[in-house]
Amino acid sequence: MTDQIARPWALMRHHAGWADVFHIESESADSITGIYPDRESVGPPVNYSVRAILGRFQTLEAARAAREGAVLEWRKYDTEVREAETRLREAEKAREDAWLSCLKSAAEV
């Protein structure tokens, strides 16, 4: 058993801020094959590039704990992100208003 197979549990990016636990059943130098055990219907094994792995763990529990810790870390920034999104919407509104004002002014000349 290689060091990589010794750590058959992986976290795979699902979407920003969330990773799915993945069980690696086999691997080559550049790809992995396995399943998502936490999904309601575990389908046939899927293949990914090894680059898709965010982290590897020896146990399912360790992978889940790492995922939950990362979610808590992600959530620390929720307020700042919401505030930045509000500022962005305000800036986009100001830009749109300035653009419309410029067009209307040019039409009056």
MOPAC internal coordinates of N, CA, C and O (Angstrom, degrees):
PM7 1SCF
backbone

  N    0.0000 0     0.00 0     0.00 0    0    0    0
  C    1.4726 1     0.00 0     0.00 0    1    0    0
  C    1.5240 1   108.55 1     0.00 0    2    1    0
  O    1.2310 1   120.27 1   -51.21 1    3    2    1
  N    1.3256 1   117.08 1   128.79 1    3    2    1
  C    1.4582 1   121.26 1   179.55 1    5    3    2
  C    1.5199 1   109.67 1   -78.16 1    6    5    3
  O    1.2310 1   121.40 1   -12.16 1    7    6    5
  N    1.3262 1   114.92 1   167.84 1    7    6    5
  C    1.4607 1   119.39 1   176.11 1    9    7    6
  C    1.5182 1   110.42 1   -59.81 1   10    9    7
  O    1.2310 1   120.31 1   142.97 1   11   10    9
  N    1.3448 1   117.01 1   -37.03 1   11   10    9
  C    1.4587 1   120.41 1  -179.62 1   13   11   10
  C    1.5267 1   111.08 1   -65.03 1   14   13   11
  O    1.2310 1   119.85 1   135.20 1   15   14   13
  N    1.3315 1   117.88 1   -44.80 1   15   14   13
  C    1.4618 1   120.90 1   179.46 1   17   15   14
  C    1.5322 1   109.45 1   -69.43 1   18   17   15
  O    1.2310 1   120.02 1   152.57 1   19   18   17
  N    1.2940 1   117.56 1   -27.43 1   19   18   17
  C    1.4638 1   120.62 1   176.97 1   21   19   18
  C    1.5277 1   110.62 1   -62.64 1   22   21   19
  O    1.2310 1   120.79 1   161.75 1   23   22   21
  N    1.3054 1   116.09 1   -18.25 1   23   22   21
  C    1.4703 1   121.68 1   176.56 1   25   23   22
  C    1.5266 1   108.00 1  -121.05 1   26   25   23
  O    1.2310 1   120.01 1  -104.29 1   27   26   25
  N    1.3316 1   117.59 1    75.71 1   27   26   25
  C    1.4629 1   120.94 1  -171.72 1   29   27   26
  C    1.5253 1   115.12 1   -82.70 1   30   29   27
  O    1.2310 1   120.07 1   176.04 1   31   30   29
  N    1.3128 1   117.48 1    -3.96 1   31   30   29
  C    1.4720 1   119.80 1   179.49 1   33   31   30
  C    1.5089 1   108.81 1  -100.12 1   34   33   31
  O    1.2310 1   120.95 1   -48.67 1   35   34   33
  N    1.3204 1   115.79 1   131.33 1   35   34   33
  C    1.4575 1   120.50 1  -177.13 1   37   35   34
  C    1.5247 1   110.02 1  -129.83 1   38   37   35
  O    1.2310 1   121.28 1   -23.24 1   39   38   37
  N    1.3094 1   115.16 1   156.76 1   39   38   37
  C    1.4622 1   121.47 1   170.09 1   41   39   38
  C    1.5216 1   106.67 1  -106.36 1   42   41   39
  O    1.2310 1   121.41 1   -52.80 1   43   42   41
  N    1.3247 1   114.91 1   127.20 1   43   42   41
  C    1.4562 1   121.81 1  -178.93 1   45   43   42
  C    1.5321 1   108.03 1  -116.27 1   46   45   43
  O    1.2310 1   120.81 1   -43.74 1   47   46   45
  N    1.3324 1   116.05 1   136.26 1   47   46   45
  C    1.4684 1   119.84 1   179.41 1   49   47   46
  C    1.5227 1   109.23 1   -60.19 1   50   49   47
  O    1.2310 1   121.16 1   -51.78 1   51   50   49
  N    1.3360 1   115.39 1   128.22 1   51   50   49
  C    1.4666 1   120.73 1   174.92 1   53   51   50
  C    1.5248 1   108.58 1  -101.51 1   54   53   51
  O    1.2310 1   120.72 1   126.14 1   55   54   53
  N    1.3182 1   116.23 1   -53.86 1   55   54   53
  C    1.4534 1   123.05 1   172.34 1   57   55   54
  C    1.5178 1   105.89 1  -157.10 1   58   57   55
  O    1.2310 1   120.02 1    -5.41 1   59   58   57
  N    1.2966 1   117.56 1   174.59 1   59   58   57
  C    1.4621 1   120.38 1  -177.19 1   61   59   58
  C    1.5230 1   110.08 1   -55.02 1   62   61   59
  O    1.2310 1   120.78 1   -55.95 1   63   62   61
  N    1.3132 1   116.12 1   124.05 1   63   62   61
  C    1.4534 1   121.09 1   177.39 1   65   63   62
  C    1.5128 1   114.79 1    87.92 1   66   65   63
  O    1.2310 1   119.55 1  -178.39 1   67   66   65
  N    1.3090 1   118.46 1     1.61 1   67   66   65
  C    1.4619 1   119.35 1  -179.43 1   69   67   66
  C    1.5164 1   109.58 1  -144.02 1   70   69   67
  O    1.2310 1   121.41 1   -40.89 1   71   70   69
  N    1.3306 1   114.91 1   139.11 1   71   70   69
  C    1.4658 1   121.82 1   176.83 1   73   71   70
  C    1.5189 1   108.33 1  -127.86 1   74   73   71
  O    1.2310 1   120.77 1   -35.86 1   75   74   73
  N    1.3160 1   116.13 1   144.14 1   75   74   73
  C    1.4639 1   121.66 1   177.30 1   77   75   74
  C    1.5208 1   110.05 1   -98.51 1   78   77   75
  O    1.2310 1   120.98 1   -37.50 1   79   78   77
  N    1.3175 1   115.73 1   142.50 1   79   78   77
  C    1.4551 1   120.85 1   175.20 1   81   79   78
  C    1.5255 1   108.25 1   -75.86 1   82   81   79
  O    1.2310 1   120.88 1   -46.24 1   83   82   81
  N    1.3128 1   115.93 1   133.76 1   83   82   81
  C    1.4622 1   122.91 1  -175.49 1   85   83   82
  C    1.5203 1   108.43 1  -131.00 1   86   85   83
  O    1.2310 1   120.10 1   -46.30 1   87   86   85
  N    1.3129 1   117.42 1   133.70 1   87   86   85
  C    1.4609 1   121.19 1   176.43 1   89   87   86
  C    1.5237 1   109.00 1  -100.01 1   90   89   87
  O    1.2310 1   120.84 1   -61.22 1   91   90   89
  N    1.3341 1   115.99 1   118.78 1   91   90   89
  C    1.4522 1   121.79 1  -179.22 1   93   91   90
  C    1.5283 1   107.95 1   -83.73 1   94   93   91
  O    1.2310 1   121.82 1   -60.85 1   95   94   93
  N    1.3202 1   114.11 1   119.15 1   95   94   93
  C    1.4600 1   119.43 1   179.38 1   97   95   94
  C    1.5258 1   112.44 1   -95.05 1   98   97   95
  O    1.2310 1   120.56 1   148.39 1   99   98   97
  N    1.3254 1   116.53 1   -31.61 1   99   98   97
  C    1.4650 1   121.15 1   176.05 1  101   99   98
  C    1.5131 1   108.37 1  -155.11 1  102  101   99
  O    1.2310 1   121.55 1   -18.48 1  103  102  101
  N    1.3280 1   114.65 1   161.52 1  103  102  101
  C    1.4612 1   118.68 1   179.06 1  105  103  102
  C    1.5118 1   110.94 1  -156.39 1  106  105  103
  O    1.2310 1   122.23 1   -23.42 1  107  106  105
  N    1.3184 1   113.33 1   156.58 1  107  106  105
  C    1.4586 1   121.65 1   172.92 1  109  107  106
  C    1.5201 1   105.89 1  -121.25 1  110  109  107
  O    1.2310 1   120.62 1     8.72 1  111  110  109
  N    1.3008 1   116.41 1  -171.28 1  111  110  109
  C    1.4685 1   119.30 1  -179.28 1  113  111  110
  C    1.5223 1   112.73 1   -62.98 1  114  113  111
  O    1.2310 1   120.16 1   152.45 1  115  114  113
  N    1.3360 1   117.30 1   -27.55 1  115  114  113
  C    1.4664 1   118.49 1  -175.56 1  117  115  114
  C    1.5219 1   115.08 1  -127.15 1  118  117  115
  O    1.2310 1   119.32 1  -178.87 1  119  118  117
  N    1.3434 1   118.91 1     1.13 1  119  118  117
  C    1.4592 1   118.76 1   179.18 1  121  119  118
  C    1.5282 1   111.11 1  -144.53 1  122  121  119
  O    1.2310 1   121.91 1   -20.82 1  123  122  121
  N    1.3129 1   113.94 1   159.18 1  123  122  121
  C    1.4653 1   121.39 1   177.04 1  125  123  122
  C    1.5190 1   108.43 1  -127.40 1  126  125  123
  O    1.2310 1   121.08 1   -25.58 1  127  126  125
  N    1.3150 1   115.55 1   154.42 1  127  126  125
  C    1.4623 1   122.29 1   176.42 1  129  127  126
  C    1.5158 1   106.89 1  -132.42 1  130  129  127
  O    1.2310 1   120.73 1   -43.69 1  131  130  129
  N    1.3315 1   116.20 1   136.31 1  131  130  129
  C    1.4506 1   119.39 1   179.14 1  133  131  130
  C    1.5115 1   112.59 1  -178.66 1  134  133  131
  O    1.2310 1   121.22 1    17.97 1  135  134  133
  N    1.3284 1   115.27 1  -162.03 1  135  134  133
  C    1.4617 1   122.00 1  -175.94 1  137  135  134
  C    1.5220 1   110.55 1  -134.82 1  138  137  135
  O    1.2310 1   121.43 1   -17.11 1  139  138  137
  N    1.3334 1   114.87 1   162.89 1  139  138  137
  C    1.4567 1   123.42 1   173.16 1  141  139  138
  C    1.5298 1   107.66 1  -101.40 1  142  141  139
  O    1.2310 1   119.04 1   -80.48 1  143  142  141
  N    1.3154 1   119.43 1    99.52 1  143  142  141
  C    1.4657 1   120.83 1  -174.54 1  145  143  142
  C    1.5221 1   114.72 1   -69.78 1  146  145  143
  O    1.2310 1   119.59 1   160.00 1  147  146  145
  N    1.3312 1   118.39 1   -20.00 1  147  146  145
  C    1.4711 1   120.90 1  -177.20 1  149  147  146
  C    1.5229 1   113.30 1   -87.09 1  150  149  147
  O    1.2310 1   119.78 1   174.51 1  151  150  149
  N    1.3042 1   118.03 1    -5.49 1  151  150  149
  C    1.4648 1   120.09 1  -179.87 1  153  151  150
  C    1.5232 1   109.74 1   -80.19 1  154  153  151
  O    1.2310 1   121.22 1   -31.82 1  155  154  153
  N    1.3342 1   115.28 1   148.18 1  155  154  153
  C    1.4666 1   120.48 1  -176.94 1  157  155  154
  C    1.5201 1   112.38 1   -55.89 1  158  157  155
  O    1.2310 1   120.44 1   132.45 1  159  158  157
  N    1.3053 1   116.76 1   -47.55 1  159  158  157
  C    1.4604 1   119.20 1   178.19 1  161  159  158
  C    1.5191 1   107.76 1  -115.38 1  162  161  159
  O    1.2310 1   121.20 1   -71.13 1  163  162  161
  N    1.3013 1   115.30 1   108.87 1  163  162  161
  C    1.4480 1   119.79 1   178.65 1  165  163  162
  C    1.5210 1   106.97 1   -80.40 1  166  165  163
  O    1.2310 1   121.49 1   -68.28 1  167  166  165
  N    1.3066 1   114.75 1   111.72 1  167  166  165
  C    1.4620 1   120.16 1  -177.24 1  169  167  166
  C    1.5112 1   111.58 1   -87.31 1  170  169  167
  O    1.2310 1   120.90 1    18.21 1  171  170  169
  N    1.3074 1   115.88 1  -161.79 1  171  170  169
  C    1.4578 1   119.71 1   178.82 1  173  171  170
  C    1.5294 1   109.96 1   -67.38 1  174  173  171
  O    1.2310 1   119.89 1   -21.87 1  175  174  173
  N    1.3163 1   117.81 1   158.13 1  175  174  173
  C    1.4679 1   120.12 1   178.00 1  177  175  174
  C    1.5261 1   111.17 1   -56.90 1  178  177  175
  O    1.2310 1   121.14 1   -32.72 1  179  178  177
  N    1.3270 1   115.43 1   147.28 1  179  178  177
  C    1.4624 1   121.78 1   179.00 1  181  179  178
  C    1.5205 1   109.17 1  -118.03 1  182  181  179
  O    1.2310 1   121.01 1   -22.28 1  183  182  181
  N    1.3224 1   115.67 1   157.72 1  183  182  181
  C    1.4676 1   122.23 1  -179.19 1  185  183  182
  C    1.5176 1   110.28 1  -113.54 1  186  185  183
  O    1.2310 1   120.98 1   -38.97 1  187  186  185
  N    1.3268 1   115.73 1   141.03 1  187  186  185
  C    1.4606 1   122.35 1   175.86 1  189  187  186
  C    1.5150 1   109.47 1  -140.45 1  190  189  187
  O    1.2310 1   121.34 1   -18.88 1  191  190  189
  N    1.3098 1   115.03 1   161.12 1  191  190  189
  C    1.4547 1   121.00 1   169.30 1  193  191  190
  C    1.5284 1   107.36 1   -70.17 1  194  193  191
  O    1.2310 1   120.31 1   -31.84 1  195  194  193
  N    1.3105 1   117.01 1   148.16 1  195  194  193
  C    1.4656 1   119.30 1   177.44 1  197  195  194
  C    1.5302 1   110.94 1   -63.21 1  198  197  195
  O    1.2310 1   120.11 1   160.89 1  199  198  197
  N    1.3326 1   117.40 1   -19.11 1  199  198  197
  C    1.4730 1   120.47 1   177.91 1  201  199  198
  C    1.5279 1   112.37 1   -66.42 1  202  201  199
  O    1.2310 1   120.04 1   162.67 1  203  202  201
  N    1.3280 1   117.52 1   -17.33 1  203  202  201
  C    1.4681 1   121.00 1  -178.68 1  205  203  202
  C    1.5330 1   112.38 1   -75.28 1  206  205  203
  O    1.2310 1   120.44 1   166.48 1  207  206  205
  N    1.3075 1   116.77 1   -13.52 1  207  206  205
  C    1.4682 1   120.36 1  -177.15 1  209  207  206
  C    1.5251 1   110.23 1   -77.53 1  210  209  207
  O    1.2310 1   120.97 1   -52.57 1  211  210  209
  N    1.3256 1   115.75 1   127.43 1  211  210  209
  C    1.4639 1   120.76 1   176.05 1  213  211  210
  C    1.5286 1   111.31 1   -87.85 1  214  213  211
  O    1.2310 1   120.17 1   148.80 1  215  214  213
  N    1.3246 1   117.28 1   -31.20 1  215  214  213
  C    1.4550 1   121.81 1   179.74 1  217  215  214
  C    1.5135 1   110.28 1  -167.99 1  218  217  215
  O    1.2310 1   120.46 1   -25.76 1  219  218  217
  N    1.3367 1   116.73 1   154.24 1  219  218  217
  C    1.4706 1   121.43 1  -179.35 1  221  219  218
  C    1.5210 1   109.11 1  -122.63 1  222  221  219
  O    1.2310 1   121.31 1   -33.07 1  223  222  221
  N    1.3313 1   115.09 1   146.93 1  223  222  221
  C    1.4603 1   121.04 1  -174.91 1  225  223  222
  C    1.5205 1   110.36 1  -141.83 1  226  225  223
  O    1.2310 1   121.26 1   -23.82 1  227  226  225
  N    1.3366 1   115.20 1   156.18 1  227  226  225
  C    1.4560 1   119.79 1   179.65 1  229  227  226
  C    1.5185 1   112.83 1   -77.52 1  230  229  227
  O    1.2310 1   120.65 1   150.24 1  231  230  229
  N    1.3460 1   116.36 1   -29.76 1  231  230  229
  C    1.4654 1   119.26 1  -176.11 1  233  231  230
  C    1.5213 1   111.53 1  -130.63 1  234  233  231
  O    1.2310 1   121.76 1   -21.95 1  235  234  233
  N    1.3197 1   114.25 1   158.05 1  235  234  233
  C    1.4565 1   120.90 1   175.14 1  237  235  234
  C    1.5226 1   110.55 1   -60.06 1  238  237  235
  O    1.2310 1   120.40 1   137.68 1  239  238  237
  N    1.3144 1   116.83 1   -42.32 1  239  238  237
  C    1.4659 1   121.32 1  -179.28 1  241  239  238
  C    1.5266 1   111.73 1   -61.64 1  242  241  239
  O    1.2310 1   120.58 1   140.03 1  243  242  241
  N    1.3255 1   116.49 1   -39.97 1  243  242  241
  C    1.4711 1   119.91 1   179.07 1  245  243  242
  C    1.5275 1   110.73 1   -65.95 1  246  245  243
  O    1.2310 1   120.50 1   139.71 1  247  246  245
  N    1.3288 1   116.65 1   -40.29 1  247  246  245
  C    1.4676 1   119.99 1   178.23 1  249  247  246
  C    1.5201 1   110.64 1   -63.71 1  250  249  247
  O    1.2310 1   120.64 1   135.03 1  251  250  249
  N    1.3214 1   116.37 1   -44.97 1  251  250  249
  C    1.4734 1   119.42 1   179.69 1  253  251  250
  C    1.5240 1   111.52 1   -64.54 1  254  253  251
  O    1.2310 1   120.22 1   139.47 1  255  254  253
  N    1.3278 1   117.19 1   -40.53 1  255  254  253
  C    1.4669 1   120.37 1   179.10 1  257  255  254
  C    1.5292 1   110.67 1   -63.56 1  258  257  255
  O    1.2310 1   120.41 1   138.47 1  259  258  257
  N    1.3243 1   116.82 1   -41.53 1  259  258  257
  C    1.4632 1   119.88 1   178.74 1  261  259  258
  C    1.5220 1   110.56 1   -63.81 1  262  261  259
  O    1.2310 1   120.63 1   138.56 1  263  262  261
  N    1.3306 1   116.40 1   -41.44 1  263  262  261
  C    1.4676 1   120.32 1   179.15 1  265  263  262
  C    1.5192 1   110.19 1   -61.73 1  266  265  263
  O    1.2310 1   120.28 1   133.82 1  267  266  265
  N    1.3315 1   117.08 1   -46.18 1  267  266  265
  C    1.4611 1   119.86 1  -178.64 1  269  267  266
  C    1.5228 1   111.46 1   -65.25 1  270  269  267
  O    1.2310 1   120.28 1   140.94 1  271  270  269
  N    1.3247 1   117.06 1   -39.06 1  271  270  269
  C    1.4645 1   119.96 1   176.59 1  273  271  270
  C    1.5122 1   111.80 1   -62.84 1  274  273  271
  O    1.2310 1   120.74 1   140.71 1  275  274  273
  N    1.3325 1   116.19 1   -39.29 1  275  274  273
  C    1.4591 1   120.26 1   178.90 1  277  275  274
  C    1.5238 1   111.40 1   -67.56 1  278  277  275
  O    1.2310 1   120.30 1   143.52 1  279  278  277
  N    1.3290 1   117.03 1   -36.48 1  279  278  277
  C    1.4697 1   120.54 1   177.05 1  281  279  278
  C    1.5254 1   109.69 1   -62.86 1  282  281  279
  O    1.2310 1   120.35 1   136.37 1  283  282  281
  N    1.3208 1   116.93 1   -43.63 1  283  282  281
  C    1.4706 1   119.72 1   178.01 1  285  283  282
  C    1.5292 1   110.73 1   -60.93 1  286  285  283
  O    1.2310 1   120.78 1   139.16 1  287  286  285
  N    1.3226 1   116.11 1   -40.84 1  287  286  285
  C    1.4658 1   120.01 1   178.33 1  289  287  286
  C    1.5292 1   110.33 1   -64.29 1  290  289  287
  O    1.2310 1   120.46 1   137.70 1  291  290  289
  N    1.3345 1   116.73 1   -42.30 1  291  290  289
  C    1.4706 1   122.29 1   178.03 1  293  291  290
  C    1.5186 1   110.03 1   -59.43 1  294  293  291
  O    1.2310 1   119.89 1   135.10 1  295  294  293
  N    1.3028 1   117.81 1   -44.90 1  295  294  293
  C    1.4683 1   123.35 1  -176.00 1  297  295  294
  C    1.5246 1   112.65 1   -65.40 1  298  297  295
  O    1.2310 1   119.89 1   156.78 1  299  298  297
  N    1.3157 1   117.82 1   -23.22 1  299  298  297
  C    1.4743 1   120.46 1   178.80 1  301  299  298
  C    1.5273 1   111.44 1   -58.34 1  302  301  299
  O    1.2310 1   120.30 1   156.40 1  303  302  301
  N    1.3210 1   117.04 1   -23.60 1  303  302  301
  C    1.4544 1   121.48 1  -174.95 1  305  303  302
  C    1.5264 1   113.46 1  -100.62 1  306  305  303
  O    1.2310 1   119.93 1  -177.73 1  307  306  305
  N    1.3214 1   117.74 1     2.27 1  307  306  305
  C    1.4597 1   120.85 1  -176.02 1  309  307  306
  C    1.5264 1   112.92 1   -55.86 1  310  309  307
  O    1.2310 1   119.97 1   133.16 1  311  310  309
  N    1.3231 1   117.67 1   -46.84 1  311  310  309
  C    1.4711 1   120.72 1  -177.98 1  313  311  310
  C    1.5189 1   110.41 1   -63.08 1  314  313  311
  O    1.2310 1   120.19 1   134.46 1  315  314  313
  N    1.3286 1   117.24 1   -45.54 1  315  314  313
  C    1.4576 1   120.43 1   179.77 1  317  315  314
  C    1.5281 1   111.53 1   -62.67 1  318  317  315
  O    1.2310 1   120.52 1   140.78 1  319  318  317
  N    1.3120 1   116.60 1   -39.22 1  319  318  317
  C    1.4675 1   120.17 1   179.30 1  321  319  318
  C    1.5240 1   110.25 1   -65.91 1  322  321  319
  O    1.2310 1   120.28 1   135.74 1  323  322  321
  N    1.3314 1   117.08 1   -44.26 1  323  322  321
  C    1.4741 1   119.28 1   178.59 1  325  323  322
  C    1.5229 1   110.70 1   -61.59 1  326  325  323
  O    1.2310 1   120.13 1   138.75 1  327  326  325
  N    1.3241 1   117.35 1   -41.25 1  327  326  325
  C    1.4605 1   120.52 1   178.73 1  329  327  326
  C    1.5296 1   110.91 1   -64.25 1  330  329  327
  O    1.2310 1   120.46 1   138.54 1  331  330  329
  N    1.3216 1   116.73 1   -41.46 1  331  330  329
  C    1.4666 1   120.61 1   178.41 1  333  331  330
  C    1.5266 1   110.78 1   -65.59 1  334  333  331
  O    1.2310 1   120.26 1   140.69 1  335  334  333
  N    1.3257 1   117.11 1   -39.31 1  335  334  333
  C    1.4699 1   120.09 1   177.11 1  337  335  334
  C    1.5170 1   110.98 1   -63.17 1  338  337  335
  O    1.2310 1   120.04 1   140.83 1  339  338  337
  N    1.3292 1   117.52 1   -39.17 1  339  338  337
  C    1.4665 1   121.35 1   177.82 1  341  339  338
  C    1.5275 1   109.82 1   -63.70 1  342  341  339
  O    1.2310 1   120.40 1   134.65 1  343  342  341
  N    1.3480 1   116.85 1   -45.35 1  343  342  341
  C    1.4703 1   119.94 1   178.16 1  345  343  342
  C    1.5229 1   110.94 1   -62.73 1  346  345  343
  O    1.2310 1   120.10 1   141.58 1  347  346  345
  N    1.3188 1   117.42 1   -38.42 1  347  346  345
  C    1.4571 1   120.92 1   178.87 1  349  347  346
  C    1.5259 1   110.84 1   -63.88 1  350  349  347
  O    1.2310 1   120.41 1   134.85 1  351  350  349
  N    1.3386 1   116.82 1   -45.15 1  351  350  349
  C    1.4698 1   119.48 1   178.18 1  353  351  350
  C    1.5243 1   110.57 1   -61.51 1  354  353  351
  O    1.2310 1   120.08 1   140.19 1  355  354  353
  N    1.3226 1   117.45 1   -39.81 1  355  354  353
  C    1.4641 1   120.51 1   178.15 1  357  355  354
  C    1.5225 1   111.11 1   -64.08 1  358  357  355
  O    1.2310 1   120.42 1   137.64 1  359  358  357
  N    1.3319 1   116.80 1   -42.36 1  359  358  357
  C    1.4715 1   120.66 1   179.07 1  361  359  358
  C    1.5239 1   110.92 1   -66.04 1  362  361  359
  O    1.2310 1   120.50 1   139.79 1  363  362  361
  N    1.3248 1   116.66 1   -40.21 1  363  362  361
  C    1.4674 1   119.64 1   177.56 1  365  363  362
  C    1.5184 1   111.35 1   -64.66 1  366  365  363
  O    1.2310 1   119.98 1   142.41 1  367  366  365
  N    1.3163 1   117.65 1   -37.59 1  367  366  365
  C    1.4674 1   121.75 1   177.81 1  369  367  366
  C    1.5239 1   109.59 1   -66.05 1  370  369  367
  O    1.2310 1   120.26 1   136.68 1  371  370  369
  N    1.3354 1   117.10 1   -43.32 1  371  370  369
  C    1.4725 1   120.36 1   178.70 1  373  371  370
  C    1.5273 1   110.29 1   -62.85 1  374  373  371
  O    1.2310 1   120.03 1   139.36 1  375  374  373
  N    1.3202 1   117.56 1   -40.64 1  375  374  373
  C    1.4666 1   121.25 1   178.53 1  377  375  374
  C    1.5289 1   110.73 1   -63.31 1  378  377  375
  O    1.2310 1   120.83 1   134.39 1  379  378  377
  N    1.3238 1   116.01 1   -45.61 1  379  378  377
  C    1.4719 1   120.89 1   178.85 1  381  379  378
  C    1.5235 1   110.23 1   -60.97 1  382  381  379
  O    1.2310 1   120.20 1   134.46 1  383  382  381
  N    1.3432 1   117.22 1   -45.54 1  383  382  381
  C    1.4652 1   120.98 1   179.41 1  385  383  382
  C    1.5291 1   111.37 1   -61.63 1  386  385  383
  O    1.2310 1   120.68 1   138.72 1  387  386  385
  N    1.3420 1   116.30 1   -41.28 1  387  386  385
  C    1.4638 1   119.85 1   179.84 1  389  387  386
  C    1.5230 1   110.55 1   -65.68 1  390  389  387
  O    1.2310 1   120.07 1   139.40 1  391  390  389
  N    1.3088 1   117.48 1   -40.60 1  391  390  389
  C    1.4653 1   122.08 1   178.76 1  393  391  390
  C    1.5258 1   110.82 1   -62.09 1  394  393  391
  O    1.2310 1   120.75 1   132.31 1  395  394  393
  N    1.3489 1   116.16 1   -47.69 1  395  394  393
  C    1.4639 1   120.23 1   178.81 1  397  395  394
  C    1.5212 1   111.72 1   -62.69 1  398  397  395
  O    1.2310 1   120.82 1   138.44 1  399  398  397
  N    1.3263 1   116.04 1   -41.56 1  399  398  397
  C    1.4605 1   120.70 1   179.35 1  401  399  398
  C    1.5207 1   110.88 1   -62.24 1  402  401  399
  O    1.2310 1   121.03 1   138.95 1  403  402  401
  N    1.3250 1   115.63 1   -41.05 1  403  402  401
  C    1.4704 1   119.80 1   179.38 1  405  403  402
  C    1.5316 1   110.46 1   -64.27 1  406  405  403
  O    1.2310 1   120.34 1   137.18 1  407  406  405
  N    1.3321 1   116.95 1   -42.82 1  407  406  405
  C    1.4583 1   119.89 1   179.49 1  409  407  406
  C    1.5216 1   111.15 1   -65.29 1  410  409  407
  O    1.2310 1   120.41 1   137.48 1  411  410  409
  N    1.3311 1   116.82 1   -42.52 1  411  410  409
  C    1.4670 1   120.47 1  -179.60 1  413  411  410
  C    1.5143 1   110.69 1   -65.37 1  414  413  411
  O    1.2310 1   120.18 1   139.44 1  415  414  413
  N    1.3399 1   117.26 1   -40.56 1  415  414  413
  C    1.4688 1   120.83 1   178.42 1  417  415  414
  C    1.5248 1   111.62 1   -63.02 1  418  417  415
  O    1.2310 1   121.18 1   139.00 1  419  418  417
  N    1.3304 1   115.35 1   -41.00 1  419  418  417
  C    1.4713 1   120.00 1  -179.51 1  421  419  418
  C    1.5281 1   110.05 1   -66.79 1  422  421  419
  O    1.2310 1   119.79 1   148.31 1  423  422  421
  N    1.3050 1   118.00 1   -31.69 1  423  422  421
  C    1.4632 1   121.29 1  -179.13 1  425  423  422
  C    1.5097 1   111.05 1   -73.17 1  426  425  423
  O    1.2310 1   119.86 1   154.77 1  427  426  425
  N    1.3108 1   117.88 1   -25.23 1  427  426  425
  C    1.4672 1   121.98 1  -178.22 1  429  427  426
  C    1.5091 1   112.26 1   -81.66 1  430  429  427
  O    1.2310 1   119.75 1   166.54 1  431  430  429
  N    1.2934 1   118.09 1   -13.46 1  431  430  429
  C    1.4604 1   120.71 1  -176.78 1  433  431  430
  C    1.5065 1   111.35 1   -78.58 1  434  433  431
  O    1.2310 1   120.10 1   180.00 1  435  434  433

